[in-house]
Amino acid sequence: MRSHAIKEPEEYRHIKVRSDFASAQEIEYADAESFLFQSGYLTIEKKEDQLLTLDYPNREVLDSLSSMYIKLTLCLDAVWSKL
Protein backbone atom coordinates (compact mmCIF):
# COMPACT_ATOMS: atom_id res chain seq x y z
CA MET A 1 0.00 0.00 0.00
CA ARG A 2 1.27 3.47 -0.86
CA SER A 3 2.12 5.92 1.92
CA HIS A 4 0.28 9.26 1.86
CA ALA A 5 2.80 11.70 3.25
CA ILE A 6 1.69 15.27 3.68
CA LYS A 7 3.97 18.17 2.88
CA GLU A 8 4.39 21.31 4.92
CA PRO A 9 1.22 23.39 4.41
CA GLU A 10 3.06 26.25 2.67
CA GLU A 11 4.16 23.83 -0.05
CA TYR A 12 0.55 23.53 -1.23
CA ARG A 13 0.18 27.28 -1.84
CA HIS A 14 -0.19 28.00 -5.56
CA ILE A 15 0.63 24.37 -6.40
CA LYS A 16 0.17 23.44 -10.07
CA VAL A 17 -1.54 20.15 -10.90
CA ARG A 18 -2.95 18.53 -14.01
CA SER A 19 -6.67 19.04 -14.50
CA ASP A 20 -7.30 15.32 -13.93
CA PHE A 21 -5.37 15.24 -10.60
CA ALA A 22 -8.45 14.21 -8.59
CA SER A 23 -9.59 11.40 -10.87
CA ALA A 24 -7.98 8.45 -9.03
CA GLN A 25 -10.61 5.82 -8.34
CA GLU A 26 -8.61 4.02 -5.66
CA ILE A 27 -7.42 5.70 -2.48
CA GLU A 28 -4.03 4.01 -2.83
CA TYR A 29 -3.33 6.00 -6.00
CA ALA A 30 -4.66 9.40 -4.93
CA ASP A 31 -2.27 12.25 -4.11
CA ALA A 32 -2.51 14.42 -1.00
CA GLU A 33 -3.59 17.32 -3.22
CA SER A 34 -6.62 15.30 -4.26
CA PHE A 35 -7.68 14.69 -0.65
CA LEU A 36 -7.13 18.33 0.29
CA PHE A 37 -9.10 19.52 -2.74
CA GLN A 38 -12.01 17.12 -2.24
CA SER A 39 -12.28 18.03 1.44
CA GLY A 40 -12.26 21.78 0.73
CA TYR A 41 -8.81 22.61 2.10
CA LEU A 42 -7.63 23.57 -1.40
CA THR A 43 -9.58 25.34 -4.13
CA ILE A 44 -8.88 26.18 -7.75
CA GLU A 45 -7.15 29.53 -8.00
CA LYS A 46 -6.84 29.54 -11.80
CA LYS A 47 -6.90 27.30 -14.86
CA GLU A 48 -4.44 27.42 -17.74
CA ASP A 49 -4.94 24.85 -20.51
CA GLN A 50 -4.65 21.47 -18.76
CA LEU A 51 -3.07 22.86 -15.56
CA LEU A 52 -4.83 24.05 -12.44
CA THR A 53 -3.30 26.22 -9.76
CA LEU A 54 -4.58 25.32 -6.30
CA ASP A 55 -4.49 27.42 -3.13
CA TYR A 56 -6.21 27.71 0.22
CA PRO A 57 -9.60 29.42 0.07
CA ASN A 58 -8.75 31.66 3.06
CA ARG A 59 -6.27 32.22 5.89
CA GLU A 60 -8.34 30.24 8.40
CA VAL A 61 -8.04 27.08 6.32
CA LEU A 62 -4.27 27.49 6.03
CA ASP A 63 -4.01 28.10 9.78
CA SER A 64 -6.13 25.03 10.51
CA LEU A 65 -4.04 22.75 8.30
CA SER A 66 -0.83 24.24 9.72
CA SER A 67 -2.01 23.51 13.25
CA MET A 68 -2.81 19.89 12.37
CA TYR A 69 0.57 19.52 10.65
CA ILE A 70 2.44 20.85 13.70
CA LYS A 71 0.55 18.53 16.07
CA LEU A 72 1.22 15.53 13.83
CA THR A 73 4.91 16.42 13.48
CA LEU A 74 5.35 16.87 17.25
CA CYS A 75 3.49 13.63 17.96
CA LEU A 76 5.66 11.66 15.53
CA ASP A 77 8.83 13.23 16.94
CA ALA A 78 7.77 12.18 20.45
CA VAL A 79 7.08 8.62 19.31
CA TRP A 80 10.41 8.31 17.49
CA SER A 81 12.36 9.67 20.47
CA LYS A 82 10.94 6.85 22.66
CA LEU A 83 12.13 4.11 20.29
CORBELDA-V486244 format. One record per backbone hydrogen bond with DSSP energy under -1.0 kcal/mol. NH is the residue of the N-H (numbers start at 1). CO is the residue of the C=O. Records with the same first field share a line. If there is no record, write none. Layout:
NH: CO, CO
This chain:
11: 8
12: 9
13: 10
15: 12
17: 52
19: 50
21: 18
23: 20
29: 26
35: 31
36: 32
37: 33
38: 34
39: 35
40: 37
41: 36
42: 36
43: 55
45: 53
46: 53
48: 51
51: 48
52: 17
53: 46
54: 15
55: 43
62: 58
63: 59
64: 60
65: 61
66: 62
67: 63
68: 64
69: 65
70: 66
71: 67
72: 68
73: 69
74: 70
75: 71
76: 72
77: 73
78: 74
79: 75
80: 76
81: 77
